[in-house]
């Protein structure tokens, strides 16, 4: 109901703007002015939600639970520890204070998701498409930036997706749940053009500072572009916005600026931990469009006529519309398809997931991280 009221407030405010501009021509419109004044007072009482570090951690934990519920979690401590070691090598070079959590999702879909509070998720499908550790570092660096730059909350605030009334607080019943619901939609649907480019711009120098080959992210995206070449719709991680060619060109320019004696690729170490085989996009088992109530029901085609101001762009061709709350999800339909990509279904975001959403506990000591960095000829 509140979202409806907010829309009404905005509509009356727009009408008030018209009445003010036409005051001299139409003789005042005092009635409308009075209504608009009261509406403006109502608008003044609405405010964006600001989160403390503790609140951000709680929000991220619940959003991560929704993501894990959708795709399942690979129950393999070794792969989680390896991804965590790569992630922590990068994360220690940021100023972010909250704990980091690196989670491998149990799906063939090629994707990665960043949630507030230091939660970074990557699919086994994405790992299967990578050739070396520098590519993994590039993707994790990109997702890390979505966290450090607080892109989820900025998207919620910019779109006025969740606001509080004058007498509400973050602790008010329903406020946090609304943040979880909207935050889950944002995390699964992806971010706008500027935020994706910002994440690219931060990821490349971050990986170079650590000692990785700074072209890792670019090479991964190039492989993703090739994976999408026969698809009627752009699918998967970073695929829909901004345009891939633009991203690749910018990544080339960013990598060219990095000067480093060490350009670690670490293909052998990567292959020693990552054993997954890439499933062709056309053969990726996907939950039928709408089966989980998580897609918007469109044909997945991008509307080039809509810009950032009209509609928040997605990294996917299908935008998540209905998110689950508190880690529970609508019962999954048994109906799946292996060729949805040819019919406009995004097999990456709708990829069938595993049945176990339980997180895998990983502990990395300072000594283990130091040894990992030294072994890879990286920099602390």
C-alpha positions as CSV (number, residue, x, y, z in Angstrom):
1,X,0.0,0.0,0.0
2,X,2.8,2.4,0.8
3,X,4.3,2.1,-2.7
4,X,0.9,3.1,-4.1
5,X,0.7,6.1,-1.7
6,X,4.2,7.2,-2.8
7,X,3.1,7.1,-6.4
8,X,0.1,9.2,-5.6
9,X,2.3,11.7,-3.8
10,X,4.6,12.0,-6.8
11,X,1.6,12.4,-9.2
12,X,0.2,15.3,-7.1
13,X,3.6,16.9,-6.8
14,X,3.9,16.9,-10.6
15,X,0.4,18.4,-10.9
16,X,1.4,21.1,-8.4
17,X,4.3,22.0,-10.5
18,X,1.9,22.5,-13.4
19,X,-0.4,24.6,-11.3
20,X,2.4,26.8,-10.1
21,X,3.7,27.4,-13.6
22,X,0.2,28.3,-14.8
23,X,-0.8,30.5,-11.9
24,X,-0.8,33.8,-13.8
25,X,-2.5,32.3,-16.8
26,X,-5.3,30.5,-15.0
27,X,-5.9,32.8,-12.0
28,X,-4.3,30.9,-9.2
29,X,-5.9,27.5,-8.9
30,X,-5.9,27.9,-5.1
31,X,-7.5,24.6,-4.5
32,X,-4.8,22.6,-6.2
33,X,-2.1,24.7,-4.5
34,X,-3.6,23.8,-1.1
35,X,-3.6,20.1,-2.0
36,X,-0.1,20.3,-3.3
37,X,1.2,22.0,-0.1
38,X,-0.2,19.2,2.0
39,X,1.3,16.6,-0.5
40,X,4.7,18.3,-0.2
41,X,4.5,18.0,3.6
42,X,3.8,14.3,3.1
43,X,6.8,14.0,0.8
44,X,9.0,15.7,3.4
45,X,8.1,12.9,5.8
46,X,9.5,10.2,3.5
47,X,13.2,9.4,3.8
48,X,15.7,7.0,2.4
49,X,16.9,4.1,4.5
50,X,20.5,4.5,5.8
51,X,22.2,1.4,7.1
52,X,24.9,1.0,9.7
53,X,27.6,-1.6,9.1
54,X,25.7,-4.0,11.4
55,X,22.5,-3.5,9.4
56,X,24.3,-3.9,6.1
57,X,25.7,-7.3,7.3
58,X,22.2,-8.5,8.3
59,X,20.8,-7.4,4.9
60,X,23.5,-9.1,3.0
61,X,23.1,-12.3,5.0
62,X,19.4,-12.5,4.1
63,X,19.9,-11.6,0.5
64,X,22.6,-14.2,0.2
65,X,20.2,-16.8,1.7
66,X,17.7,-16.0,-1.1
67,X,20.4,-16.4,-3.8
68,X,21.6,-19.7,-2.2
69,X,18.0,-20.9,-2.1
70,X,17.6,-20.2,-5.8
71,X,20.8,-21.9,-7.0
72,X,22.0,-24.1,-4.2
73,X,25.6,-24.3,-3.0
74,X,28.4,-26.6,-4.1
75,X,29.1,-28.7,-1.0
76,X,32.9,-28.8,-1.5
77,X,35.2,-27.2,1.1
78,X,38.2,-27.3,-1.3
79,X,36.7,-25.1,-4.0
80,X,35.3,-22.7,-1.5
81,X,38.6,-22.3,0.2
82,X,40.4,-21.8,-3.1
83,X,37.9,-19.1,-4.2
84,X,38.1,-17.5,-0.8
85,X,41.9,-17.3,-0.9
86,X,41.7,-15.6,-4.3
87,X,39.0,-13.3,-3.1
88,X,40.8,-12.4,0.2
89,X,44.0,-11.7,-1.7
90,X,42.1,-9.0,-3.5
91,X,39.8,-7.9,-0.6
92,X,42.7,-7.1,1.7
93,X,43.7,-4.4,-0.8
94,X,40.3,-2.6,-0.2
95,X,39.3,-0.4,2.6
96,X,36.1,-2.4,3.3
97,X,35.7,-3.3,7.0
98,X,33.0,-6.0,7.1
99,X,33.9,-9.7,6.8
100,X,33.9,-11.2,3.4
101,X,32.0,-14.4,2.3
102,X,32.8,-16.2,-1.0
103,X,30.2,-18.7,-2.1
104,X,30.2,-21.1,-5.0
105,X,26.7,-21.7,-6.4
106,X,25.6,-25.1,-7.6
107,X,24.5,-24.3,-11.2
108,X,25.7,-24.6,-14.8
109,X,24.6,-21.0,-15.4
110,X,27.5,-18.6,-15.9
111,X,26.9,-15.9,-13.3
112,X,28.2,-14.0,-10.3
113,X,26.3,-11.9,-7.7
114,X,27.4,-9.4,-5.1
115,X,25.3,-8.7,-2.0
116,X,25.8,-6.0,0.7
117,X,27.8,-7.0,3.8
118,X,30.7,-8.6,1.8
119,X,28.8,-11.5,0.2
120,X,30.2,-12.6,-3.2
121,X,28.7,-15.5,-5.1
122,X,30.1,-17.2,-8.2
123,X,28.6,-20.2,-10.1
124,X,30.4,-23.4,-10.9
125,X,29.3,-22.6,-14.5
126,X,31.4,-19.4,-14.4
127,X,34.4,-21.3,-12.9
128,X,34.0,-23.9,-15.7
129,X,34.3,-21.2,-18.4
130,X,37.5,-19.7,-16.9
131,X,41.0,-20.8,-18.0
132,X,43.1,-19.5,-15.2
133,X,43.3,-17.7,-11.8
134,X,43.7,-14.2,-13.3
135,X,40.2,-14.5,-14.9
136,X,38.8,-15.6,-11.5
137,X,40.5,-12.6,-9.9
138,X,39.1,-10.2,-12.5
139,X,35.5,-11.4,-11.9
140,X,35.8,-11.4,-8.2
141,X,37.4,-7.9,-8.3
142,X,34.4,-6.7,-10.2
143,X,32.0,-8.2,-7.7
144,X,34.0,-6.9,-4.8
145,X,33.6,-3.4,-6.2
146,X,29.8,-3.7,-6.2
147,X,30.1,-4.4,-2.5
148,X,32.7,-1.7,-1.6
149,X,30.8,1.0,-3.6
150,X,27.5,-0.1,-2.0
151,X,25.8,-0.4,-5.4
152,X,22.8,-2.4,-4.0
153,X,21.8,0.3,-1.5
154,X,22.5,3.1,-4.0
155,X,20.2,1.5,-6.5
156,X,17.5,1.1,-3.9
157,X,17.9,4.8,-2.8
158,X,18.1,6.2,-6.4
159,X,14.9,4.3,-7.4
160,X,13.1,5.2,-4.1
161,X,12.4,1.4,-3.9
162,X,12.2,1.5,-0.1
163,X,11.5,4.6,2.0
164,X,10.5,5.1,5.6
165,X,7.7,7.3,7.0
166,X,8.4,10.0,9.6
167,X,7.7,7.6,12.5
168,X,9.5,4.5,11.1
169,X,13.0,3.3,11.8
170,X,15.1,0.6,10.3
171,X,13.9,-1.6,13.1
172,X,10.2,-1.0,12.3
173,X,8.3,-4.1,11.3
174,X,8.5,-4.6,7.6
175,X,11.3,-2.1,6.7
176,X,14.1,-4.7,6.8
177,X,12.0,-7.2,4.9
178,X,11.3,-4.7,2.2
179,X,15.0,-4.0,1.9
180,X,15.6,-7.8,1.6
181,X,13.0,-8.2,-1.1
182,X,14.1,-5.2,-3.1
183,X,17.8,-5.9,-2.5
184,X,17.4,-9.5,-3.8
185,X,15.8,-8.2,-7.0
186,X,18.6,-5.7,-7.5
187,X,21.3,-8.3,-6.8
188,X,19.8,-10.9,-9.2
189,X,18.9,-8.4,-11.9
190,X,22.2,-6.6,-11.9
191,X,23.2,-2.9,-11.9
192,X,23.0,0.0,-14.3
193,X,25.6,1.0,-16.9
194,X,27.5,3.5,-14.7
195,X,27.8,1.0,-11.8
196,X,29.0,-1.8,-14.1
197,X,31.6,0.4,-15.7
198,X,32.7,1.6,-12.2
199,X,33.1,-2.0,-11.1
200,X,35.2,-2.7,-14.2
201,X,37.3,0.4,-13.6
202,X,38.1,-0.6,-10.1
203,X,38.6,-4.3,-10.7
204,X,41.4,-3.9,-13.3
205,X,43.8,-1.8,-11.2
206,X,42.9,-3.9,-8.1
207,X,44.0,-7.1,-9.8
208,X,47.1,-5.5,-11.2
209,X,48.1,-4.1,-7.8
210,X,48.0,-7.6,-6.4
211,X,50.1,-8.9,-9.2
212,X,47.6,-10.6,-11.5
213,X,47.4,-10.2,-15.2
214,X,45.0,-7.2,-15.6
215,X,43.5,-8.6,-18.8
216,X,41.8,-11.5,-16.9
217,X,38.4,-9.8,-16.7
218,X,38.5,-8.8,-20.4
219,X,39.4,-12.4,-21.5
220,X,36.5,-13.8,-19.4
221,X,34.1,-11.4,-21.0
222,X,35.4,-12.2,-24.4
223,X,34.6,-15.9,-23.8
224,X,31.2,-14.9,-22.5
225,X,30.5,-13.0,-25.7
226,X,31.5,-16.0,-27.7
227,X,29.1,-18.2,-25.6
228,X,26.3,-15.8,-26.5
229,X,27.0,-15.6,-30.2
230,X,24.3,-17.9,-31.3
231,X,21.7,-16.8,-28.8
232,X,18.8,-14.6,-29.8
233,X,19.1,-12.8,-26.5
234,X,22.1,-11.7,-24.5
235,X,22.5,-13.9,-21.5
236,X,24.4,-14.2,-18.2
237,X,27.0,-12.3,-16.4
238,X,27.5,-8.7,-17.6
239,X,25.8,-9.6,-20.9
240,X,23.1,-7.1,-21.4
241,X,24.3,-3.7,-20.2
242,X,26.4,-1.8,-21.1
243,X,27.1,-3.1,-24.6
244,X,29.8,-5.7,-24.7
245,X,31.9,-4.0,-27.3
246,X,32.0,-0.9,-25.2
247,X,33.1,-2.8,-22.2
248,X,35.8,-4.7,-23.9
249,X,37.2,-1.5,-25.4
250,X,37.3,0.2,-22.0
251,X,38.8,-2.9,-20.4
252,X,41.6,-2.9,-23.0
253,X,42.3,0.7,-22.2
254,X,42.3,0.1,-18.5
255,X,44.7,-2.9,-18.8
256,X,47.1,-1.0,-21.0
257,X,47.5,1.6,-18.2
258,X,48.6,-1.0,-15.7
259,X,52.4,-1.2,-15.2
260,X,53.5,-4.2,-13.3
261,X,56.5,-6.5,-13.2
262,X,54.4,-9.4,-12.1
263,X,51.6,-10.5,-14.4
264,X,50.5,-13.7,-12.8
265,X,48.1,-16.0,-14.7
266,X,48.4,-19.1,-12.6
267,X,46.6,-21.5,-15.0
268,X,48.0,-24.6,-13.4
269,X,47.0,-23.7,-9.8
270,X,43.5,-22.9,-11.1
271,X,43.2,-26.2,-12.8
272,X,44.4,-28.0,-9.7
273,X,41.3,-26.8,-7.9
274,X,38.6,-26.2,-10.6
275,X,37.5,-29.5,-12.2
276,X,34.1,-28.4,-13.7
277,X,33.2,-28.8,-17.3
278,X,31.4,-26.0,-19.1
279,X,27.9,-26.9,-20.3
280,X,26.9,-25.3,-23.7
281,X,24.4,-22.6,-23.3
282,X,21.9,-24.4,-25.5
283,X,22.2,-27.4,-23.3
284,X,22.1,-25.7,-19.9
285,X,19.0,-27.0,-18.0
286,X,16.9,-24.0,-17.2
287,X,13.8,-23.7,-15.1
288,X,10.9,-22.9,-17.5
289,X,10.2,-19.2,-17.8
290,X,8.0,-18.2,-14.9
291,X,8.1,-21.6,-13.2
292,X,9.5,-20.1,-10.0
293,X,7.6,-16.8,-10.3
294,X,11.0,-15.1,-10.7
295,X,10.9,-13.7,-14.3
296,X,9.0,-10.8,-15.7
297,X,7.3,-12.9,-18.4
298,X,8.7,-10.9,-21.4
299,X,10.6,-12.4,-24.2
300,X,13.9,-11.2,-22.9
301,X,14.6,-8.8,-25.7
302,X,16.3,-5.6,-24.9
303,X,14.4,-2.4,-25.5
304,X,17.0,0.0,-26.9
305,X,14.5,2.9,-26.7
306,X,14.6,2.9,-22.9
307,X,17.6,4.5,-21.2
308,X,18.8,4.5,-17.7
309,X,16.4,7.1,-16.6
310,X,13.3,5.2,-17.8
311,X,14.2,1.7,-16.8
312,X,17.0,0.3,-14.7
313,X,19.0,-1.9,-17.1
314,X,19.9,-5.4,-16.2
315,X,22.9,-7.5,-16.7
316,X,20.5,-10.2,-17.8
317,X,17.9,-10.5,-20.5
318,X,15.2,-11.4,-18.1
319,X,14.8,-9.2,-15.0
320,X,13.8,-10.8,-11.7
321,X,10.4,-9.4,-10.7
322,X,9.4,-11.3,-7.6
323,X,11.9,-12.0,-4.9
324,X,11.5,-14.3,-1.9
325,X,12.0,-13.2,1.6
326,X,13.9,-14.7,4.6
327,X,15.6,-17.4,2.5
328,X,12.3,-19.2,1.5
329,X,11.2,-19.6,-2.1
330,X,8.2,-20.5,-4.0
331,X,8.0,-24.2,-4.7
332,X,10.0,-25.0,-7.8
333,X,8.3,-26.4,-10.8
334,X,9.7,-29.7,-12.1
335,X,9.4,-28.3,-15.7
336,X,12.8,-27.5,-17.1
337,X,14.1,-26.8,-20.6
338,X,17.5,-27.4,-22.2
339,X,17.0,-25.1,-25.2
340,X,15.3,-22.0,-23.8
341,X,18.0,-19.7,-25.1
342,X,16.7,-20.1,-28.6
343,X,13.2,-19.0,-27.4
344,X,14.3,-15.9,-25.5
345,X,14.6,-17.6,-22.1
346,X,17.8,-16.6,-20.3
347,X,19.3,-20.0,-19.5
348,X,22.0,-18.3,-17.3
349,X,19.7,-16.5,-14.8
350,X,17.1,-19.2,-15.0
351,X,19.6,-22.1,-14.8
352,X,18.5,-25.0,-12.7
353,X,20.3,-25.0,-9.3
354,X,21.2,-27.6,-6.7
355,X,19.0,-28.6,-3.9
356,X,21.3,-27.7,-0.9
357,X,21.5,-24.0,0.0
358,X,23.6,-24.5,3.1
359,X,26.7,-22.4,3.2
360,X,30.1,-24.1,3.4
361,X,32.2,-23.0,6.4
362,X,35.7,-21.8,5.3
363,X,38.5,-20.6,7.6
364,X,41.6,-19.0,6.1
365,X,44.4,-18.1,8.5
366,X,46.8,-15.3,8.0
367,X,49.6,-17.8,7.5
368,X,47.6,-19.7,4.8
369,X,46.8,-16.5,2.9
370,X,50.5,-15.4,3.1
371,X,51.6,-18.8,1.8
372,X,49.0,-18.6,-1.0
373,X,50.2,-15.1,-2.1
374,X,53.9,-16.2,-2.0
375,X,53.3,-19.4,-4.0
376,X,51.6,-17.4,-6.7
377,X,54.3,-14.7,-6.8
378,X,51.6,-12.2,-5.9
379,X,51.8,-9.1,-3.7
380,X,50.3,-8.7,-0.2
